[in-house]
């Protein structure tokens, strides 16, 4: 069980205990407080209902985990709670029962824990039950007043007190009905709104907490990378001197070919270190530069051709975005290249071809969308939600490249989404804001 599910599990257990308390309250009122609160003596039928409710309470307590993250099942249990409360109220006095306001309890719970439709449904159901009880008690009082009038007719034909009393009680019952409806609506609207705001705030706090943890990880990775890059500068310089000496002392064609490959690898390392220094300076000083989308794509294509000449890129760019401006820094290009490199590797592992499709367009008037699709076997479903937000262990690595890319896009005001393609492979969707 995850940590996030623990609070919800505790609330479900508390709700099951609350049902047990409610059932005990019903039994206690029937046995010891019927006369004290003016309750109607219940018939035997209510005993069978209470026995059935006891089984339901025991089942809900024993299997309270079943309703975790299941809004439909939780709503069904609250609906059953409403039915049991309405049945008990009907057999112990109906609308005149002093505890009729407890019908509002399931509404309040649903307003806090369930989507907006749930408390509205329970409000309608509770109002229907309460209306039926009001109608029933009104008909009973009307019948008793009529019997009272008939019995008093020979003694006082002009006596009008019972009819006036009936009208007063009718107004009183109507006021009780309005009071119940208003209370239910206040719970549904107000408590539901407050619960929604709290959930939104909790979601924002959770997102900020995850972002802070991610930034701390990135800071640790950046510190380690900077130290290692500084340590690599001296060995690379030494290797450069040694290769230059080898060029001067060896003239064999096969050896010169090997030396040339070594020089190319050294050139790549030196260029990467130089870019790392520039990127570090750019990020430290918060330097953002304006760049046209078509030039950004051209630079990206050039870098991919230089560093990964075996890549087969299929780039499609919408005409309306070619001249648009995006704010970038030195971290954007490496972040995109890391996603493309992962796609190339995935396609090669699955289909033995380094094919990657890149589609660039607009998802909103001022939002650039870049979709990078590979032809690999795809990413496991349980990794899609966490890959990019934290380091994830997998056969291919720890997901550090995707984590760094995600952080780079976020700092530029963008997002990174990963989703499986309908045919095969994975789509990495990058969104970036465009300058107005």
Secondary structure, DSSP 8 states (H G I E B T S, - for coil): --HHHHHHHHHHHHHHHHHHHHHHHHHHHHHH-TTTTT-----THHHHHHHHHHHHHHHHHHTGGGGTT-HHHHHHHHHHHHHHHHHHHHHTTGGG-TTGGGGHHHHHHHHHHS-HHHHHHHHHHHHHHHHHHHHHHHHHHHHHHHHHHHHHTTT-TT--HHHHHHHHHHHHHHHHHHHHHHHHHHIIIIIHHHHHHHHHHHHHHHHHHHHHHHHHHHHHHHHHHHHHHHHHHHHHHHHHHHHHHHHHH---HHHHHHHHHHHHHHHHHHHHHHHHHHHHHHHHTT--EEEEHHHHHHHHHHHHHHH-TT-EEEEEE-GGGTT-EEEE-HHHHHHHHHHHHHHHHHHHHHHSS-EEEEEEEEEETTEEEEEEEE-SS---HHHHTTBTTB---BTTB--HHHHHHHHHHHHTT-EEEEEE-SSSSEEEEEEEEB--
